[in-house]
Amino acid sequence: MSVPPEREQPSTYFVQDRANQSEFERLQVQDQMVTSKMGGILPEQPEPEKLRRVLDVGCGTGGWLLETARTYPTIETLIGVDVSAKMLEFAREQAQQQGVGTRVEFTQMDALRMLEFPTGYFSLVNARFSLSYLRTWDWPKFVSELARVTRAGA
Ligand SMILES: C[S@@+](CC[C@H](N)C(=O)[O-])C[C@H]1O[C@@H](n2cnc3c(N)ncnc32)[C@H](O)[C@@H]1O
Protein backbone atom coordinates (compact mmCIF):
# COMPACT_ATOMS: atom_id res chain seq x y z
CA MET A 1 0.00 0.00 0.00
CA SER A 2 1.26 3.50 -0.72
CA VAL A 3 0.19 6.55 1.23
CA PRO A 4 -1.38 9.26 -0.98
CA PRO A 5 0.78 12.43 -0.97
CA GLU A 6 -2.03 14.52 0.53
CA ARG A 7 -1.93 12.26 3.62
CA GLU A 8 1.79 12.85 4.26
CA GLN A 9 0.94 16.05 6.15
CA PRO A 10 -0.56 16.64 8.59
CA SER A 11 0.84 13.67 10.49
CA THR A 12 1.10 12.75 14.14
CA TYR A 13 4.94 12.96 13.82
CA PHE A 14 6.27 15.93 15.77
CA VAL A 15 8.48 17.06 12.86
CA GLN A 16 6.08 18.24 10.18
CA ASP A 17 8.56 19.20 7.42
CA ARG A 18 10.27 15.88 6.70
CA ALA A 19 11.40 16.76 3.16
CA ASN A 20 13.91 19.28 4.44
CA GLN A 21 17.63 18.49 3.87
CA SER A 22 18.55 19.66 7.36
CA GLU A 23 16.00 17.21 8.82
CA PHE A 24 17.73 14.31 6.98
CA GLU A 25 21.07 15.48 8.39
CA ARG A 26 19.64 15.86 11.91
CA LEU A 27 18.22 12.32 11.79
CA GLN A 28 21.54 10.88 10.57
CA VAL A 29 23.46 12.54 13.43
CA GLN A 30 20.83 11.44 15.96
CA ASP A 31 20.92 7.85 14.58
CA GLN A 32 24.71 7.59 14.93
CA MET A 33 24.75 9.09 18.43
CA VAL A 34 21.98 6.81 19.68
CA THR A 35 23.42 3.64 18.12
CA SER A 36 26.78 4.43 19.67
CA LYS A 37 25.27 5.05 23.12
CA MET A 38 23.19 1.82 22.79
CA GLY A 39 26.50 -0.03 22.48
CA GLY A 40 25.97 -0.91 18.80
CA ILE A 41 23.07 -1.85 16.55
CA LEU A 42 22.00 -5.08 18.31
CA PRO A 43 23.74 -5.06 21.70
CA GLU A 44 21.08 -7.23 23.38
CA GLN A 45 21.19 -10.02 20.77
CA PRO A 46 23.43 -12.99 21.61
CA GLU A 47 23.59 -14.31 18.02
CA PRO A 48 22.59 -11.65 15.48
CA GLU A 49 24.06 -13.70 12.62
CA LYS A 50 21.19 -16.20 13.12
CA LEU A 51 18.54 -13.60 12.22
CA ARG A 52 16.94 -14.06 8.78
CA ARG A 53 14.42 -11.23 8.25
CA VAL A 54 14.55 -7.89 10.06
CA LEU A 55 11.96 -5.09 10.08
CA ASP A 56 12.57 -1.46 11.10
CA VAL A 57 9.36 0.51 11.76
CA GLY A 58 9.53 4.29 11.28
CA CYS A 59 12.98 3.76 9.75
CA GLY A 60 13.55 7.41 8.80
CA THR A 61 16.79 7.80 6.78
CA GLY A 62 17.44 4.06 7.20
CA GLY A 63 20.69 4.46 9.16
CA TRP A 64 20.07 1.67 11.67
CA LEU A 65 18.83 -0.81 9.04
CA LEU A 66 21.70 -0.07 6.64
CA GLU A 67 24.31 -0.48 9.35
CA THR A 68 22.65 -3.79 10.34
CA ALA A 69 22.81 -4.96 6.70
CA ARG A 70 26.50 -4.02 6.37
CA THR A 71 27.48 -5.57 9.71
CA TYR A 72 25.57 -8.86 9.27
CA PRO A 73 25.72 -10.12 5.66
CA THR A 74 24.03 -13.34 6.84
CA ILE A 75 20.71 -11.51 7.36
CA GLU A 76 18.82 -12.27 4.13
CA THR A 77 16.13 -9.56 4.06
CA LEU A 78 15.93 -6.21 5.82
CA ILE A 79 12.78 -4.08 5.37
CA GLY A 80 12.37 -0.49 6.52
CA VAL A 81 8.90 1.08 6.63
CA ASP A 82 8.08 4.75 7.04
CA VAL A 83 5.07 6.92 6.28
CA SER A 84 7.18 9.53 4.48
CA ALA A 85 7.92 9.02 0.77
CA LYS A 86 10.78 11.56 0.89
CA MET A 87 12.42 9.77 3.80
CA LEU A 88 12.21 6.46 1.92
CA GLU A 89 13.62 7.97 -1.28
CA PHE A 90 16.64 9.18 0.71
CA ALA A 91 17.04 5.77 2.41
CA ARG A 92 16.90 3.90 -0.93
CA GLU A 93 19.67 6.12 -2.35
CA GLN A 94 21.80 5.35 0.72
CA ALA A 95 21.20 1.60 0.25
CA GLN A 96 22.41 1.77 -3.36
CA GLN A 97 25.47 3.86 -2.44
CA GLN A 98 26.38 1.43 0.35
CA GLY A 99 26.05 -1.64 -1.89
CA VAL A 100 23.29 -3.36 0.14
CA GLY A 101 20.38 -2.59 -2.20
CA THR A 102 19.73 -6.25 -3.06
CA ARG A 103 18.96 -7.23 0.56
CA VAL A 104 17.42 -4.00 1.85
CA GLU A 105 13.94 -2.73 0.89
CA PHE A 106 12.22 0.48 1.95
CA THR A 107 8.42 0.48 1.76
CA GLN A 108 5.83 3.14 2.50
CA MET A 109 3.52 2.11 5.34
CA ASP A 110 1.56 3.79 8.11
CA ALA A 111 2.48 2.13 11.41
CA LEU A 112 -0.72 3.43 12.99
CA ARG A 113 -2.57 0.87 10.85
CA MET A 114 -2.11 -2.91 10.49
CA LEU A 115 1.41 -3.79 9.33
CA GLU A 116 1.15 -5.38 5.89
CA PHE A 117 3.19 -8.49 6.70
CA PRO A 118 2.21 -12.07 7.55
CA THR A 119 2.13 -13.24 11.17
CA GLY A 120 5.55 -14.42 12.38
CA TYR A 121 7.34 -13.16 9.26
CA PHE A 122 10.32 -11.46 10.97
CA SER A 123 13.07 -12.78 13.25
CA LEU A 124 13.45 -9.31 14.77
CA VAL A 125 11.54 -6.03 14.70
CA ASN A 126 13.15 -2.69 15.60
CA ALA A 127 11.30 0.58 16.30
CA ARG A 128 13.21 3.57 17.63
CA PHE A 129 11.76 6.98 18.48
CA SER A 130 8.20 5.75 17.89
CA LEU A 131 7.17 8.14 20.65
CA SER A 132 7.68 10.89 18.06
CA TYR A 133 4.49 9.86 16.26
CA LEU A 134 2.52 7.55 18.59
CA ARG A 135 -0.11 9.02 20.86
CA THR A 136 -0.73 7.40 24.25
CA TRP A 137 -3.75 5.47 22.95
CA ASP A 138 -1.84 4.16 19.86
CA TRP A 139 0.69 2.12 21.86
CA PRO A 140 -1.30 -1.08 22.66
CA LYS A 141 -2.26 -1.73 19.01
CA PHE A 142 1.24 -0.76 17.80
CA VAL A 143 3.00 -3.14 20.22
CA SER A 144 0.57 -5.94 19.44
CA GLU A 145 1.22 -5.51 15.70
CA LEU A 146 5.00 -5.65 16.26
CA ALA A 147 4.50 -8.85 18.30
CA ARG A 148 2.20 -10.35 15.63
CA VAL A 149 4.75 -10.01 12.80
CA THR A 150 7.63 -11.33 14.95
CA ARG A 151 8.34 -15.06 15.06
CA ALA A 152 8.43 -16.36 18.65
CA GLY A 153 11.78 -17.77 19.68
CA ALA A 154 13.44 -16.77 16.41
C1 LIG B 1 12.62 10.42 14.81
S1 LIG B 1 12.44 9.55 13.27
C2 LIG B 1 13.24 8.04 13.75
C3 LIG B 1 14.06 7.41 12.65
C4 LIG B 1 14.73 6.08 13.01
N1 LIG B 1 13.82 5.14 13.65
C5 LIG B 1 15.96 6.26 13.86
O1 LIG B 1 16.03 5.70 14.96
O2 LIG B 1 16.89 6.93 13.43
C6 LIG B 1 10.74 9.06 13.22
C7 LIG B 1 10.30 8.53 11.86
O3 LIG B 1 8.96 8.04 11.99
C8 LIG B 1 8.28 8.30 10.78
N2 LIG B 1 6.83 8.26 11.01
C9 LIG B 1 6.02 9.22 11.51
N3 LIG B 1 4.75 8.80 11.58
C10 LIG B 1 4.75 7.52 11.11
C11 LIG B 1 3.74 6.53 10.91
N4 LIG B 1 2.47 6.78 11.22
N5 LIG B 1 4.09 5.34 10.37
C12 LIG B 1 5.38 5.09 10.04
N6 LIG B 1 6.39 5.97 10.20
C13 LIG B 1 6.08 7.17 10.73
C14 LIG B 1 8.78 9.68 10.37
O4 LIG B 1 8.54 9.93 8.99
C15 LIG B 1 10.27 9.57 10.74
O5 LIG B 1 11.03 9.13 9.66
The ligand as a Tripos MOL2 file, in Angstrom:
@<TRIPOS>MOLECULE
LIG
   27    29     1     0     0
SMALL
NO_CHARGES

@<TRIPOS>ATOM
      1 C1         12.6220   10.4160   14.8090 C.3       1 LIG1
      2 S1         12.4420    9.5450   13.2650 S.3       1 LIG1
      3 C2         13.2430    8.0370   13.7470 C.3       1 LIG1
      4 C3         14.0640    7.4060   12.6480 C.3       1 LIG1
      5 C4         14.7270    6.0820   13.0110 C.3       1 LIG1
      6 N1         13.8190    5.1360   13.6480 N.3       1 LIG1
      7 C5         15.9560    6.2640   13.8630 C.2       1 LIG1
      8 O1         16.0260    5.7040   14.9560 O.co2     1 LIG1
      9 O2         16.8900    6.9350   13.4320 O.co2     1 LIG1
     10 C6         10.7360    9.0640   13.2190 C.3       1 LIG1
     11 C7         10.2980    8.5280   11.8590 C.3       1 LIG1
     12 O3          8.9620    8.0390   11.9940 O.3       1 LIG1
     13 C8          8.2820    8.3020   10.7790 C.3       1 LIG1
     14 N2          6.8340    8.2590   11.0080 N.ar      1 LIG1
     15 C9          6.0160    9.2210   11.5150 C.ar      1 LIG1
     16 N3          4.7480    8.7990   11.5790 N.ar      1 LIG1
     17 C10         4.7510    7.5160   11.1070 C.ar      1 LIG1
     18 C11         3.7360    6.5330   10.9060 C.ar      1 LIG1
     19 N4          2.4660    6.7800   11.2200 N.pl3     1 LIG1
     20 N5          4.0920    5.3410   10.3700 N.ar      1 LIG1
     21 C12         5.3770    5.0860   10.0390 C.ar      1 LIG1
     22 N6          6.3910    5.9680   10.2050 N.ar      1 LIG1
     23 C13         6.0760    7.1690   10.7330 C.ar      1 LIG1
     24 C14         8.7810    9.6800   10.3710 C.3       1 LIG1
     25 O4          8.5420    9.9310    8.9910 O.3       1 LIG1
     26 C15        10.2660    9.5690   10.7410 C.3       1 LIG1
     27 O5         11.0260    9.1290    9.6570 O.3       1 LIG1
@<TRIPOS>BOND
     1     1     2 1
     2     2     3 1
     3     2    10 1
     4     3     4 1
     5     4     5 1
     6     5     6 1
     7     5     7 1
     8     7     8 2
     9     7     9 1
    10    10    11 1
    11    11    12 1
    12    11    26 1
    13    12    13 1
    14    13    14 1
    15    13    24 1
    16    14    15 ar
    17    14    23 ar
    18    15    16 ar
    19    16    17 ar
    20    17    18 ar
    21    17    23 ar
    22    18    19 1
    23    18    20 ar
    24    20    21 ar
    25    21    22 ar
    26    22    23 ar
    27    24    25 1
    28    24    26 1
    29    26    27 1
@<TRIPOS>SUBSTRUCTURE
     1 LIG1         1 GROUP 0 **** ****
